[in-house]
Amino acid sequence: MHDLKMDMPALRAFLDAEFPQVAGALDLRTLSPGRLDLVLRPDDSHLRPGGTVSGPTMFMLADVGVYLAVLALVGPRALAVTTGCSMDFLRKPSADKTLLAEIEILKCGRRLAVGDARLTSGGAEGPLVARGTLTYFIP
């Protein structure tokens, strides 16, 4: 795996500048080459009818998590884009617990990167609520 080209403060600054609409809801927890942990504390804007965290919110967490993990390896490239995603929603996440996204980059080539996202409710020991595999184009 590649060395890091962006550290946690650089990723946070990038997120704040490029994605202010979600930056305030996300906490970067850990970063190492090819791995990133990201936490979302759900609020009312993340809930769907029935009081559970919405699918689009879980997708956003997985998508932004893999995006940041890729950027950590390739540097700040705002135009890197998602080109593919497969997402499985496994359990209803608790609306009153944090969502943890554990991200692993499986491949980071010159033009494509592939990452896995595992989302748990209530932290690493909580139940797996969703998993996704995302592919990014790197310009």
LOLUM-762859 format. One record per atom (N, C-alpha, C, O): residue in one letter; x, y, z. Coordinates in steps of 0.1 Angstrom, whole numbers, plus 5000, padded with zeros to 4 digits. Atoms other than C-alpha are relative to their C-alpha. Example, Ala and Ser with C-alpha at 12.3 -4.5 7.8 and 13.67 -1.06 7.14 Angstrom:
REM residues 2
a500949885000 a512349555078 a500950125000 a501950125007 s499149895000 s513749895071 s499250115008 s499750225009 
//
This chain:
REM residues 139
m500949885000 m500050005000 m500950125000 m502050125005 h499349875001 h501150364994 h500250065013 h499550035023 d499849914988 d502550605020 d498950105000 d498350134989 l501049905000 l500150865032 l500550134994 l501650184997 k499649865006 k500151195012 k499250115007 k499550225006 m500849914992 m497551355035 m499849945014 m499549825015 d500350054987 d497351325073 d498750055005 d497950114997 m501349974995 m494351375096 m499750154999 m498650184995 p500449865001 p494551755098 p499850054986 p498950134983 a500249965014 a494951785060 a498649944995 a498050014987 l501350055004 l491951555055 l498850085006 l497950114999 r501149924993 r489851755080 r499950134993 r498850174990 a500149875007 a490752085063 a499449984986 a498650064982 f500550025013 f489951935029 f498549975001 f497750034993 l501450024997 l486551805042 l499350125003 l498250154997 d500649884997 d485752135057 d499950104988 d498850164987 a500149915012 a486552325025 a499249954989 a498450034983 e500750065012 e485152084999 e498649955003 e497849944994 f501250064996 f482251925018 f499450065013 f499149985022 p500449944988 p481052175044 p498649955004 p498249955015 q501450044998 q477452035040 q500049875009 q499049845015 v500050124991 v478551705058 v501250005010 v501249925019 a498850014991 a481851795075 a499750015015 a500349945023 g500349984986 g480251905107 g499449875007 g499549865019 a500650124995 a478551565111 a501049885002 a500749785008 l499150115000 l481651355107 l501350035008 l501850145008 d498849994992 d484551285130 d501049894995 d500749774994 l499050095004 l487751135117 l500749945012 l501150025021 r499550064988 r489050885142 r501449944999 r502349985006 t498650065002 t492050685129 t500350004985 t499449994977 l499550015013 l494150685098 l501349934999 l502249965007 s498750065003 s496850465085 s499949964985 s498949974979 p500150035014 p497850365049 p499049904997 p499149785001 g501150105004 g494750205034 g498949985009 g498049905007 r501050024990 r492650235065 r499650145006 r500450235007 l500649884995 l490350505079 l498849975008 l498049895004 d501250014992 d487750515107 d499450145001 d500050245004 l500849885000 l485050775105 l498749985007 l498149875006 v501250014991 v482150845129 v499050104996 v499350224994 l501149915002 l478750995123 l499149995012 l498749895016 r500950004989 r476551105152 r498650054994 r498550164990 p501349965007 p472951095137 p499250105008 p499250105020 d500949914995 d470651375142 d498749994992 d498649904984 d501350015007 d467051435130 d500150014985 d499349954978 s499949995015 s468251525095 s500549874994 s500449864981 h499550125006 h469751175091 h498949895001 h499249774998 l501050114997 l466550985101 l498949994989 l498650094982 r501150025009 r463850835079 r498749975008 r498949955020 p501250044993 p460250765088 p500249875008 p500749785002 g499850124992 g460150515116 g501250025010 g501449935018 g499049974991 g463050675134 g501449934999 g502149915009 t498750065002 t466050495119 t500850084991 t500350164983 v499149935009 v469050625101 v499749964986 v499649844983 s500350035014 s468350655064 s501149934992 s502349954995 g499150065010 g469950455036 g500950114994 g502150084993 p499149905006 p471250775019 p501050055010 p502250095006 t499049964990 t472950875052 t501149905001 t502349935002 m499050104999 m474650545055 m500949994987 m502149974988 f499249995012 f475750565018 f501050125001 f502150104997 m499149884999 m477150915024 m501249975009 m502350015006 l498950034990 l479150785054 l501049914993 l502349934994 a499150105007 a480650495033 a500750074989 a501950064987 d499549935012 d481150715002 d501150105004 d502250104999 v499049904995 v482951005021 v501149935006 v502349975005 g498950074994 g484950755041 g501049944990 g502249964992 v499150055010 v486350575011 v500750114992 v501950104989 y499549895007 y486850904993 y501250065008 y502350085002 l498949954992 l488951035022 l501249915001 l502449955001 a498950104999 a490950715025 a500850004987 a502049984987 v499349995013 v491750734988 v500950134999 v502050124996 l499349875000 l492751104991 l501249995009 l502350055006 a498850014991 a495051015020 a501249934993 a502349964996 l499050075007 l496950794996 l500550074988 l501750064984 v499649945013 v496951004964 v500150155001 v500650214991 g499949854999 g496751364977 g498750064997 g497750004993 p501349925001 p494051634975 p499650014985 p500050104978 r500550005014 r492251564942 r498550015001 r497849915002 a501449974998 a488851724945 a499149934989 a498049904991 l500850055011 l487751574911 l500049855000 l499549794990 a500250154999 a488151204922 a498649985002 a497950045010 v501450024999 v484751064917 v499649855002 v500449764997 t500550134999 t482750754926 t499549954987 t498750024980 t500450055012 t482350534896 t499249875001 t498549834992 g500850124997 g480750234912 g499849985015 g500650015023 c500250034986 c479150124944 c499049885001 c498049874993 s500950104996 s477549814958 s499850015015 s500850005022 m500349974985 m475849864992 m499049905004 m497949884998 d500950094994 d474149605014 d499650065013 d500450105022 f500549954988 f471949735042 f499549875008 f498549815004 l500150134993 l471949455068 l499050005012 l498249915014 r500849994988 r470249575100 r499650155001 r500250244996 k500449874997 k468349875112 k500950065011 k501150015022 p499149934990 p470850115129 p499250075010 p498150135007 s500649924989 s469950275162 s500250154997 s501350194995 a499949855002 a469150645158 a500750075011 a501150185009 d499449934989 d470550725192 d501549955003 d502049985013 k498650044998 k474050565187 k500850054988 k500250074977 t499149955011 t476950675166 t500149884989 t500049774992 l499750095010 l477650505133 l501550014997 l502150124995 l498650015003 l481250395127 l500249944987 l499649834984 a499650055013 a482550345092 a501549965001 a502450045003 e498750055000 e485650125091 e500349984985 e499749894978 i499749995014 i487250185057 i501349924997 i502349945005 e498750065004 e489849965040 e500150014984 e499249984977 i499749995014 i491350035006 i500649874995 i501649825000 l499650135005 l491649714987 l501050014988 l501949924987 k499149975011 k493449854956 k500050154998 k499050214997 c499849865004 c494850194948 c501050004988 c502250004991 g499249995012 g496150214912 g500250144996 g499850245003 r499949875005 r496950504890 r498750074997 r498650194998 r501249945005 r493450554877 r498849965008 r497850035009 l501150054992 l491150344900 l500449965014 l501549915016 a499850054986 a490850274937 a498749935004 a497649985000 v501150084995 v488550024953 v500149995015 v501249965021 g500050014985 g487550034990 g498849935005 g497749934999 d501150064993 d485349855014 d499750095012 d500550155018 a500549924988 a483250025041 a499149905008 a498249845003 r500850084991 r481849845071 r499450095010 r500250165017 l500749914991 l479250035091 l499449935012 l498649835010 t500650064988 t478449945127 t499350115008 t499750235007 s500849914992 s475950095151 s500549995014 s500549895020 g499650004986 g477350205185 g501549975001 g501949945013 g498650024999 g481050155177 g500449874994 g499649794988 a499450125006 a483349875166 a499449875005 a499349774997 e500650134994 e481649615189 e498649994997 e497949895000 g501450005003 g478249715177 g499749914988 g500649864981 p500450095011 p476249515151 p500350074986 p500350194985 l499849965014 l477149545114 l498750044994 l497849954993 v501349955006 v474349755098 v500150014985 v499050014979 a499849985014 a475749805063 a501449974996 a502349995004 r498750015005 r478649725041 r499950044985 r498950024978 g500049965013 g479649865008 g501449994994 g502449995001 t498750005007 t482349834981 t499850114990 t498950124982 l500149895009 l483050154962 l501350014992 l502449984996 t498949985009 t485250234932 t500150154996 t499150214994 y499849865004 y486750574925 y500950014988 y501949944987 f499149965011 f488250724894 f500950115005 f500550205012 i499049904996 i491450914901 i500550084988 i501150024979 p499649925012 p492051204876 p501550025000 p502050084991 
//
